[in-house]
Amino acid sequence: MSSSNTPTRKLHNFFSSGAAGQTDAGRRDFVRGSVALAASGALALSGCGGGDEDGIPVSFSHGVASGDPQSDRVILWTRVRVATPAGSTAAPDLRDLSLRWEVASDSEFKTIVASGNAEASAARDHTVKVDAGGLQAGQKYFYRFSCQGQLSPVGRTQTLPAAGSAVAQLKLAVFSCANYPAGYFNVYAEAAKRDDLDVAVHLGDYLYEYGRGGYASEQAKTLGREVEPAGETIALDDYRRRYAQYRADADLQRLHAKLPMIAVWDDHEITNDAWMNGAENHQPATEGDYAKRKAAAIQAYHEWMPIRSQTNTEQIYRSFAFGNLLALHMLDTRIVGRDEPLDYAKYTGANGFDAVSFGKDMAKTDRQLLGAAQNGWLQQQLAASSATWQVLGQQVLMGRMNIPAPILFEANYPGTGVSVSAYAAMVAKSQLAPATLTAQERAVLAQPSIPYNLDAWDGYAAARETVLATARQLNKNLVVLAGDTHNAWASDLQDLAGNQVGVEFATSSVTSPGFEVYLPKETPQVLAGALTQLIGPLEYADTSRRGFMVITATAQECRSDWVYVSTITSREYTASVGKSLKVLPGQGQRRLVAV
């Protein structure tokens, strides 16, 4: 059995400062109801089989989920199909199915507060999304579906507090980068155990598109986690099958059943390094039209994720207001506005790195990451919100991460630069005994520091300045959440003039490997220490552990706790808090400080 040695947790209710006993009672109701339903077979994560008066066996084998909560409504999700007998080789039954959904104030469903009918159609891969309205602000609820006499698992969700209401505390669990073949979802399992979290925030790479034997699949067969379908996901059915595999995972199902989720996509929901009109991992000659692939991926995303879909399904940026405490603005840095990323290969030749040409291209003011429409929307949201904390939930690192060019080139093109430890030794030598430096060492130290990741905000410098300038001019307490890199980071956010604007908390991955794989010769602790010394705004780095962040907001501070699991290749694991940092509100205090 897995265990956790995280600090003792205090139960709380984010939408009020009510008595702790009320929260405890709700948790006991959930436990009692779960036990009762499990005894009847309705809560089994393996699904609900059996017949009904029409003799049609159905299955809820992908669980339930909720998401995009508002003060009076929340999205409810499930998938139901006619069950296929074990070992059957018959084609799946594709008939449409009618369902009933219910929302209750108690886990035993004695008090139903909302209900209705829905349809699981083959056209939507038999997924169902209901925008359950008429709910009360700042309340916890339980929900379930029924079909052909069978009950789905029970989920727990909650609505947002009323607009402008006083909120004492909020806790967000923040996730990114879950590659199924890389290991077990122990990170999701750990978060699902906790009773002090309010909302799950997923920053993207909810799944990966690669085929078997692809990225981070070395142990997939041993772990029983080879991907389906076997090939890369390109067509609609490919993406649907991959989502079905992920959502059959018991740990992910438990997380979805425990917390409402607010999610955005990153690149791998489509394909690696995606932008508006293409992607690194898309070859039109063999994989067809990129626009068709992107449309298929987006359709599957909206089918399988508990997101409130708009008419324009490419537009997923949206805001969530947690009373007067925190406004969460979820951004899309991938699809609707991103220009093609720069590539260092274009600036590197026989004469080395062309820093002048690179600098000119980087300085272009028309290079977009969010796009004009999303930029304008974000400015309006920031201006209109009076919440203490303005939080950007988005995919890629915003913090300035310039590192010496020789280190970067060695990491990407081994043999063309120097390692982190070798560079650090040269720096120490230049400080202690500069006369002993060789000509080659002086040449290495003379090279510029450049962005380590052009796929992040570092590759879109003008776009970053626009966001930071907006927050600074509006005098907002800015906190940026990021994922994507598979490593954990914390940075002070400064504009080009050196003004301190806010902070960034970046989460590690659920399973995807970090620098421990890309830089195997570097000791993780030494590497992290060297990076924090070389990169001025960087205050914290962890380059080897898998985990998630818990963001705790109060009127007095916004804090991040980085929670790590000991392994993802065994069901037996421990969990611990590896680092805690916070930021205080107000001018002159919007920087990282120790807890």
N, C-alpha and C positions, 0 to 999 in steps of 0.2 A: 504494500500500500504506500502511495506517495505521501510525503509529509512536507510541512512548511515550517521554517523557523523565522518567518517574518514577525515583526513586532506585534504585540497585542493590538487588536483592532477595535475601535469604538464604533458601535452601530450608530447610525445617524439617519436623519430624514432630510434630504437636501431641500425639500420644498417648504419646510417650516421648521420652527424651533420647538416642535411639540415634544411631549414626554417620551423618553426612551422606551418606556413600557409599551407605547403604541406601536413603535417599530418592532419590538420584540414579539408582540402579539401577532403582527402581520407575518413575521417570519415563521412563528409556530403554526399559524394557519396554513401557510404554504407547505411546511413539512408534513403536517397531518394530512392535508389533502393529497400530497404527492404519495404518501404511503398508502392511503386508501385507494387511489387510482392505480397505483402499481399493483396492488393486490388483485384488482379486477382486470389487470392486463392492459389498461388504457394508457399507462405511462411508459410502457416498454419502449426503449429507444430503437429496438429492432423493428418496430412497426406494429400495426394492428391488422392481423389477418382475420379471416372468418367470413361467414356469409351473412345474408340478411333475408328479408322476406322475398326479395327478388332472386336470391341465390347468387349474388355477385360478390365475391370476396374482394375487399379493397385494402390498400396499404397506405399508411402515413409514414413510410420508412425514412423520410427525410426530415422528420420532426416539424417544429414550428419556430417562428421567429417574429419579432416585432421591431419596428424602427421608425425613424423620423417623427418622434413624439412632438405634439403641439399641446397647448394648454387644454384643448377640448377634444383631441383625437389622436390616434396613433395608427400606423400601418401594421396590419396583421398578415402573416404569410404562412402558407403551408404548401405541400404538394401531395396529391392523392392520385393513385392509379389503381386499376384493376390488378390485383395481386397475381404474380406469375408463380406457379408452383415450383418448389425447389427442383432443380435439375431439368426443368422444362426447356425444350429447344424451340418452342412455339414463338411466333412473333408476338410482341407486346400487344395487349388489347388497347386500342386507341380511342375507345368511346369516350364522349364527354360525360362528366359526373357532376351531379348537384350536391352541394354541401350546405351545412348550417354552421354558422359561427356564433359564439357567445362570449360576452365579457361580463365578468362578475367581480364583486367587491371582496369575495372570499374564495378560498381555494377549493371549497366543496361545492361551489356554484349554487348556494342556497339563495343568493340575492343576485339575480341577473340584471345588469344595468343597461346592456345594449345587446342586440342580436340581429341576425339577418341571414339572407341566403346568398350564395355565391356559386360560381360554376368553375370547375377545373376542366378546361378545354384542351384538346390535343394541340390546338393552334398556339397555346401558351405553354406547351410542354407539361400540361397538367399542373402547373403552378397556380396558386391563388393568392391574390393580394386584395385586402379589404381595408379601406380607409374608415376605421371605426370611429364615428363621431358621437357627439352628445355626451361626452365624458366630463368629469369635474377636474378642475385644475389642480395640479400638485397631489395626485392620488396614485396609489399603487393598485393595480388590477391584475386579474387572472383571466386567461382566455383559452379557448379550445375550439376545435372544429369537430363536426360529426358528418359521417357519410355512410349510407347503407347500413345503419345500425352500429357502426364502429366509431369510437372516439379517438381523436388525435392525442398526442402528449399534451400536457398542460404547460402553458407558458406564463411567465410573470412579466409585467411591463409597468410603465408609469407615465403619466402625463407631465408636461412642463408646468411650473408654477404660473400663476396669473401674471399678466404683464405688469411690470413695475413693482411687484410684491417683494417684501423683504425675504431674502434667502440667507440662511446662516452659513451653510457649507454645501459644497458640491464636490463629488469625486467622479472623475472620468478614468476609465481604463482604456489605454491607448495602444493599438496594435498596428503592425505592418509586416508584410512579406512572409507569407505562409506557403512554403513549397512542400507539397504533399510528400514526394518521394524522399525528401531530405531527412525526415524523422517524424516522430510522433508530436501531436499538438499538445504537449504538456503545458505550454504557456496558456493556451485556452483553458485547459483543465484547472490550472491554478487560479485563474481569474474567476472561473465559475464556482469555486469553493467559497469565495469570499461573500460576506453579507453586508459589506460596507460600501459597495460600489453602486453608482446611480445609472450610469450610461456607459456603453461600450462605444468607442470611437475607432473606426478602422480607416487608416490612411492609405489603403490600397495595396496592390499585389495580394489580393485576397486569394487568388490562384495564379498558377503559372501555365504558360502555353506550350512548353517544350514536350517533345515525345519521350518515349522510354529511352534510357541511356543518355538523355540530355543532361542539362544543368543540375548539379547537386543530386545525382541519382546513384551514386556509388554503392549505397547500402540499401537501395530500394527493394531489391528482390529479397534480401535477407529479412528485412523488416516487414515484408508483405505489403509494400506500398508502391508497387509499380503503377504508373498512371494509366487511366482509361480516358479516351481511346489510346492505343499504343502510339499513334503518330501525333504530330504537332496539331494543335487546334487551329483550324483555318475556316471551316464552314460552320454554319449554325449548329448542326447536330454535334459537331466536335465540342464546341463550347458547352452545349447543354450536358453532354455526357461527363465532361470534366467537372462542371458544377455539381452534378449528381454524385460523383465520387467524393468530392470534398464534403458535401453536405450529408453524406452517409456516415462521416466520422463522428463518433459518439462524443468526443470532447468538444468539437465545434457545435454540435447540437445542444449540449448542456449550456454552453455560453449563450447561444441564441435564446434558449428557453428561459435563462436567468435574467437577462438584461436587454432592454431595447438598444438597438445599434444605429448609430449615425455613421454612414460610410461614404467614401468617394473612391473612385478607381485611380490606379496609377497606370503604368504601362503594360504590365504583364496580363492584365485582364483582356488586353488586345494582343500586343506582342512587344518584345523588348525595345526600349528606347523609342516609343511611339511619339509622334507629333501630329500636327494637323493633317499633313498630306503624305505621310510615309512613316517608316520605322526601320531601325537597324536590322531587325529580324523579320523582314518581309522582302521577298524576292519576287517581283511581279512576273518574271519570266516563268517561274515554276509554281507560284502560289496565287496567281491571278491578280485581280484588281484590288488594291489596298482599300478603297472606299467600301467595297462589298464586304471585305473581311472585317473592317471596323464596324460596319452596320450590324453584321452578324454577332460580333462580340458584345456590342452595346445592347442588342435585343436580348441576348441571353442574360446579361447583367441585370437588366430591369425585370426579367422574369424571375430570377433566382434570388435577388437581394431585396430586403424589406425597405425599399426606398420609395418615396412618393414621386412617381414618374410624371414628367411634364409632357406636353404635346411635342416639344422639341426634346427628344430623348438624349441628345448630346449635351444638353444644358443641365448640369447637376449641381452647380454652385447654389448655395442656399444658406440661410441663417437660422439659428435657434437661440431664443432668449430665455435664460434661466433667471427670471425676475430681474432685480436690480444688481445682481452679483456678477453675472458673466454672460457675454454674448459670444456664441461660437459661430464663426463664419467659415463654412466648408468651401474650399476652392478647388478648381480644376486647373492644374498646371500642365495638362497633357494634351487635351483634344481640341478645345474650342479656340485657343489663342496661341499655342506654342509654335514659334518658327523653328525651322530645322536647326538642330544643335550644331555648334562649331565642332571641328575635328582637328586635333593636334597634328594628325598626319599631314594635313594641308599646309602646315607651317614648318614642317621639319624636313630637311633635306641634307645634301652632302655638306653644306656649310653650317649645319646645326639648326637651332631653333630661331626662326625669324620673329623676334619679339616685336619689331616695329609693325609689321603687317598684322600680327595677331592683336596688338593693342588697338590699332585703327578699327578693326572689325568688332572688337569687344565694345568700343566706345560708341558704336552706332546707336542713336537714340530711338530708331524705329524697330529695333529687335524686340519682339513681344514674347512674353511667357503666358500672361493671363488673357491678353487681347483687350482691345479698347472697351468692348461692352462689359466684360467682367470687371475691368479696372474701374469703370464708372460706377458699376453696381456696388463694388466694395467700398468706394469712397462714400457713397450714399449711406451704406449700412453703418460705417464707422461714425459718420457725422450724426446720424439719427439716434444712435444708442447712447444711453447714459449709464450703462452698466460699468461697474468698477473695472472689470477685466475684459479686454477685447482680444479674443483668441482666434487665431487663424488655424484651422484644421486643413492641412495640405500635405503634399506628397514629398517634396524634395527639400534638401537643406537650403536655408536662407542665409545662415551664418557664413561669413567670409572665411574661406578655407584655402588660403594661398600657401603653398609649400614650395620649397626649392625645386627648380626644374629637374636637377639630376635625380632626386628621389622619385619624382613622378615618372620620369622616363624609365627608370630601373623597374618600377612596379609594373609598368605597362609593356615595356620592351626590354626584358632582362639582358644585361650585358651592355646597355647603352648609357647607364648612369651609375649611381652608387646607392647602397642600402641606407636606411635610416640610421642604423648604428654607425656605419662608416662616416656618414655626413656629420653626425653628432661628434664623432672623434675629431674630425677636421675642425669643427667649430671650437672645440675645447683647445685644440692645438693652437689655433689662431689667437686665442685669448691668453694662453699661458706662455707660449713660445713661438710667436709669429715668425721669427727669423728662420725657424726650422721647416716652414711650409715649402713643399716642392712647387715647381711651376704648374704641374698638373693639379695639385690641390688648390692653388690660388685660382686657377681657371674654373674649377668646380664651384668654389665659394663665390666667384664673381657672377655666376649665372643668376637670373632673376627668380623670384618666387611667383608662381602662377597657380591658377585655380586647379585643384586636384580633380574636380568633377564638372565638366562643361555641361552635363545633363541637368545640373542643379541651378539654383539662382545665380551661382558664380558665373555661369555661361550667359547670363542675361542681366548684366550689371545695371543698365539703365532702367529696366523693368523693376529691379529691386529698389533702386533709388526712389522710384515713383511711390511704391508702397510705404517705404520708411518715411518719406517726406510727408505723406498724408497723415500717418500716425503722429508724427512730431508736430505738424501744424495744428492738428486737432487736439493735441495734448492728451493723448490716450495712453493707457497702460497696456502696451502691446506684448502679447505672448504668442509665439509661433510654435506650432507642433509640426514635427516632420518625421518621416520614415525613410524608406527607399534604400538606404545604404547598408542595412543589415548590422550596423554598428550603432552604439549609443553615443550621443554627443550632448553637450550643453554649451551654448555660446552667447556672449553679449552681442547684441545687434547694434552696429554702428554704421552711420552713413559715411559717404566718402570724405566728408569734412571732419569726421571723427566724433560727431555728436552721438551720445548714447541714446538710443531710441527705445529699446526693449530687450527681450531675451528670447532664446530659442531652446526648447526641450525636444530632443530627437530620440526616438525609441529604437531599440535593437529590433531584431526580427523574431518571428514566431519559430521559424526553422531554417531560413536561408542562411548560408555561411557568410561570415564576415572576413576581416583581414587575416584571421588565423589561417585561412585557406589560400588567399591571394599572396600573402607575405609569410610563408611558412617558416622562414629562417629567423624571423623576428619574434622575440619573446613578447607576448601581448602587453604585459605590464610596462616593459621598457618602451615599446612602440607608443603606447598611450602617453607615457610621460614625455617622450620626445616630441610628439605632436602638439601637446599642450604648451611646450616650450617654444616650438617653432611658429605656432599659429597664435598671434596675439589675442584675438577675441575668444579663443577656445579655452574654456575653463574645465571641461571634463570630457573624457573619452573612454569607452570600453570597446575593444576591438575583437572580442572573442566569445562573448556569451550571448545566449538567446534569452529573450525576455519581453517584458512590456513595461509601460509607465503607468503610474497612478498619479494623476494630477488632482491635487486638493486645493480648492479655492475657497478663501474666506475674504471678508472685507479687509483683513489685515495683511494677507500674503497669498501668493500663488506658489505652490510647492510641487516639485516633481520627485517621486520616489521611483528609482529604477529597480524593478523586481526581476531577478534572474532565476532560471531553473538550472539544475546541475547537469542535466543531460536531456537530449531529445531522441536518443537511440535505445532507451529502455523505458518501460512504463513506471519503473521505480525511480523516483527523483526527489530531490529536496528543492526548496525555494528560499530565497533570501533577498533582502534589500541591499543592493550593492553600493548605492549612492543616493544622497538626498540633497537637493539644492532648492532655493526659493528666490523669489523676487518680491520686493515691496512696492506698493503703489506710490505714485506721486513723482513730480519732477525731482531729479537728483537722486532718485532711489531705484530707477528702472534698470537694475543690473543684477547679476547673479551674486548671491551671498550664501554662505554656509548655513545649514540648519542647526 
